[in-house]
């Protein structure tokens, strides 16, 4: 099978490639990243997909960032992701690629809605304002997958992971997500001899984080069943933690004895967005197994090895 993976320099894509290379099945992997062209350009996506003629596309390419990055440039996050997705999805459809796996985001779900969130809750209520632009772009792409599957008989499926962390994460505090930011801040404080770490908001917001290696392995193990999946499928670990708990876990992993200072002038974001992943667990072999503390230890070991 020829499998084209977009965003191949990203955390999830790197883990998917590693899992495929460790599997017994033999696949031809075609990895696409920024060096291969700007996927915001329709002609670039057309050329890449036409030449590759893949059997399956795993579309992970996106412009991503943490809460501060989304607040700073909502128009950019909206437009860049709309362009990336429209180019790739249109090219896939027009070149007859029948199987495509699109990576959604838990940001697609409404703000302060029922918990846990089920797949049908998308578009049921207003979005979280701090990442609304990004969320709208992901919802638009998910809808195209739904339409293309119904209209053309394709298998364009959307998986909605919780927040991810693990090997290959980004630790730049301007764009890092919560776990990476917490580990990075705890590490910096330890190196600098500081005893305090700053936290945006009051620390009460809760977040669900899934170890990226668990999701990558599931995709590799189950991708051949994509035609049986529903259009949208949640794949989270089923447990959430408060921001405070995540920072305390980071301090434990880094072995920092310190305190947290809460900046109440900063936004907290959604209070909670725990997802119901029972459908993936009960019907499609999803079995996340890595605890937050064990996953953070793995992530921090990689961080120290690469940021020495």
C-alpha positions in Angstrom: 0.0 0.0 0.0 1.2 3.5 -0.8 0.5 5.9 2.0 1.1 9.6 1.7 1.6 11.4 5.1 1.4 15.2 5.1 3.0 17.3 7.8 5.7 14.6 8.2 7.9 16.8 10.4 5.1 17.1 13.0 4.9 15.2 16.2 2.1 12.8 15.3 3.3 12.1 11.7 6.8 11.3 13.0 5.3 8.8 15.4 3.1 7.3 12.7 6.1 6.8 10.4 8.1 5.2 13.2 5.2 2.8 14.0 4.8 1.9 10.4 8.5 1.1 10.1 8.3 -1.1 13.2 5.3 -3.0 11.9 5.4 -6.4 10.1 3.4 -5.1 7.1 5.3 -3.5 4.2 4.1 -0.2 3.0 5.5 2.5 0.8 5.5 5.7 2.8 5.6 9.1 1.1 6.4 11.8 3.6 5.5 15.4 2.7 6.6 18.4 4.6 7.3 22.1 4.0 10.5 21.3 2.1 8.3 19.7 -0.6 6.2 22.8 -1.1 3.6 25.0 0.4 0.4 23.0 0.8 -1.6 26.3 1.0 -1.1 26.4 -2.8 -3.6 24.3 -4.7 -1.0 23.6 -7.5 1.4 22.2 -5.0 -1.1 19.8 -3.5 -2.3 18.7 -6.9 1.3 18.0 -8.1 2.3 16.1 -5.0 -0.8 13.9 -4.9 -0.9 13.3 -8.7 2.7 12.1 -8.7 2.4 10.0 -5.6 -0.9 8.4 -6.6 -1.4 7.1 -3.0 -3.8 4.5 -1.8 -4.3 6.3 1.5 -3.6 9.9 2.6 -3.0 10.6 6.3 -3.4 14.3 6.5 -1.8 15.7 9.6 -0.4 19.0 8.1 -1.7 22.0 9.9 -0.6 25.3 11.5 -0.8 24.6 15.2 0.0 26.5 18.4 -0.9 27.1 22.0 -3.4 29.5 23.4 -1.1 32.5 23.2 -0.3 31.9 19.5 -4.0 31.5 18.6 -5.0 34.7 20.5 -2.2 36.6 18.7 -3.2 35.6 15.2 -6.7 34.2 14.8 -7.0 35.2 11.2 -3.8 33.5 10.3 -4.7 30.3 12.0 -8.1 30.3 10.2 -6.9 31.2 6.8 -3.7 29.1 6.7 -5.5 26.0 7.8 -8.4 26.6 5.5 -6.0 26.8 2.6 -4.0 23.8 3.6 -7.0 21.6 4.0 -8.9 22.8 1.0 -5.9 22.2 -1.2 -5.1 18.7 0.1 -8.7 17.5 0.3 -9.7 18.9 -3.2 -6.6 17.3 -4.7 -7.3 14.0 -3.1 -10.8 14.0 -4.3 -10.0 15.1 -7.9 -7.2 12.6 -8.3 -9.4 9.7 -7.1 -7.8 8.9 -3.8 -10.6 6.9 -2.1 -9.2 6.6 1.4 -8.2 9.6 3.6 -7.7 10.0 7.3 -8.0 13.6 8.5 -6.7 14.7 11.9 -9.3 16.9 13.7 -9.0 18.6 17.0 -10.9 18.7 20.3 -11.1 22.5 19.7 -13.9 21.6 17.3 -16.2 21.1 20.2 -18.4 23.8 21.9 -17.2 25.7 24.9 -18.6 24.8 28.3 -20.8 22.1 26.9 -21.8 18.8 28.4 -19.1 16.4 29.5 -17.9 14.1 28.2 -18.3 15.4 24.6 -19.6 13.0 21.9 -19.1 13.3 18.2 -22.6 14.7 17.5 -21.8 17.7 19.8 -19.8 19.4 17.0 -21.6 22.7 16.0 -24.1 22.2 18.8 -23.1 25.5 20.6 -20.6 28.4 20.4 -16.9 27.7 20.2 -14.1 28.7 22.6 -13.1 32.3 21.5 -9.4 31.9 22.2 -9.0 29.3 19.4 -12.1 29.9 17.3 -10.3 30.5 14.0 -8.4 27.2 14.2 -11.5 25.4 15.3 -13.6 26.7 12.4 -11.0 25.6 9.9 -11.0 22.1 11.3 -14.8 21.8 11.3 -14.9 23.0 7.7 -12.5 20.2 6.7 -14.4 17.6 8.7 -17.6 18.6 6.9 -15.8 18.3 3.5 -14.8 14.8 4.5 -18.4 14.0 5.3 -19.7 15.4 2.0 -17.1 13.8 -0.2 -17.7 10.4 1.4 -21.4 10.7 0.8 -21.2 12.3 -2.7 -18.4 10.3 -4.2 -18.4 7.0 -2.2 -15.0 7.8 -0.7 -13.7 6.8 2.8 -12.7 10.2 4.1 -12.7 9.8 7.9 -12.0 12.3 10.7 -10.4 11.2 14.0 -10.6 13.7 16.8 -7.8 13.2 19.3 -7.5 14.9 22.6 -4.5 17.1 23.1 -1.4 15.1 22.3 2.1 15.1 23.8 5.2 12.9 23.7 8.2 12.2 21.4 8.7 15.0 18.9 6.8 17.7 20.8 7.7 21.4 20.4 8.9 23.2 23.5 9.0 26.8 22.2 6.9 28.6 24.8 5.4 30.9 22.2 3.7 27.9 20.4 4.0 24.9 22.8 0.9 23.1 24.1 0.3 22.7 27.8 2.4 19.5 28.7 5.4 20.6 26.7 5.1 24.1 28.1 4.9 22.8 31.6 7.9 20.6 31.1 9.9 23.3 29.4 9.1 25.9 32.2 10.0 23.4 34.9 13.3 22.5 33.2 14.2 26.2 32.8 13.4 26.9 36.4 15.6 24.1 37.6 18.5 25.1 35.4 18.2 28.8 36.4 17.8 27.9 40.1 14.3 29.4 40.3 11.7 28.1 42.6 8.6 29.5 40.8 6.8 28.8 37.6 4.2 31.1 36.1 0.8 29.6 35.0 -1.8 31.3 32.8 -5.2 31.6 34.5 -6.1 30.1 37.9 -5.1 26.5 37.0 -8.6 25.0 37.3 -9.2 24.4 33.6 -9.1 20.7 32.8 -7.4 19.1 29.8 -7.3 15.6 28.4 -3.9 14.6 27.0 -3.2 11.4 25.1 0.3 10.0 24.6 1.1 10.4 20.9 2.7 7.0 20.6 -0.5 5.3 21.6 -2.5 7.1 18.9 0.2 6.5 16.2 0.3 2.8 17.0 -3.5 2.5 16.8 -3.6 4.3 13.4 -1.0 1.8 12.1 -2.8 -1.2 13.5 -6.3 -0.1 12.4 -5.9 2.0 9.2 -7.0 -1.0 7.0 -10.4 -0.8 8.7 -11.0 2.8 7.7 -14.0 2.0 5.6 -15.8 0.7 8.7 -15.2 3.8 10.8 -17.9 6.5 11.2 -17.2 9.9 9.6 -16.0 11.4 12.9 -14.4 9.4 15.7 -13.1 10.6 19.1 -9.8 9.1 20.2 -8.9 10.4 23.6 -7.5 8.7 26.8 -10.7 9.3 28.8 -9.0 11.0 31.7 -8.5 14.7 32.2 -6.3 16.7 34.6 -6.4 20.3 35.8 -3.7 22.7 34.6 -2.4 22.7 38.1 -2.1 19.0 38.2 -0.2 19.0 34.9 2.3 21.5 36.2 2.8 19.6 39.4 3.4 16.4 37.4 6.0 18.3 35.3 7.7 19.5 38.4 7.8 15.9 39.7 9.2 14.6 36.5 11.9 17.3 36.3 12.5 16.9 40.1 11.9 20.6 40.8 10.8 21.6 44.3 9.0 24.8 43.7 5.7 26.7 43.6 3.3 27.9 41.0 2.4 31.6 40.5 -1.0 32.1 38.7 -1.4 35.0 36.3 -5.1 35.8 36.6 -4.8 38.5 33.9 -4.3 35.7 31.3 -7.1 33.7 29.8 -7.9 30.2 31.1 -9.6 28.9 27.9 -12.3 26.2 28.0 -13.0 25.0 31.5 -13.2 21.4 30.4 -13.3 19.4 27.1 -13.2 15.7 28.0 -14.2 13.5 25.1 -16.2 10.3 25.1 -14.1 7.9 23.1 -16.2 4.8 23.9 -17.1 4.3 20.3 -13.5 3.9 19.3 -12.8 1.7 22.3 -15.8 -0.6 22.0 -15.8 -1.0 18.2 -12.5 0.0 16.7 -9.7 -1.3 18.8 -8.6 1.9 20.5 -6.7 1.1 23.7 -4.7 4.0 25.1 -2.3 2.6 27.7 0.2 5.3 28.7 -0.4 7.2 31.9 0.2 11.0 32.0 3.2 10.7 34.4 4.8 7.8 32.4 4.3 9.7 29.1 5.7 12.9 30.6 8.8 11.0 31.7 9.3 9.7 28.2 8.8 13.2 26.7 11.2 14.8 29.2 13.9 12.2 28.5 13.7 13.1 24.8 13.7 16.8 25.7 16.9 16.5 27.8 18.6 14.4 25.1 17.9 16.9 22.3 18.1 20.2 24.3 21.3 19.6 26.1 
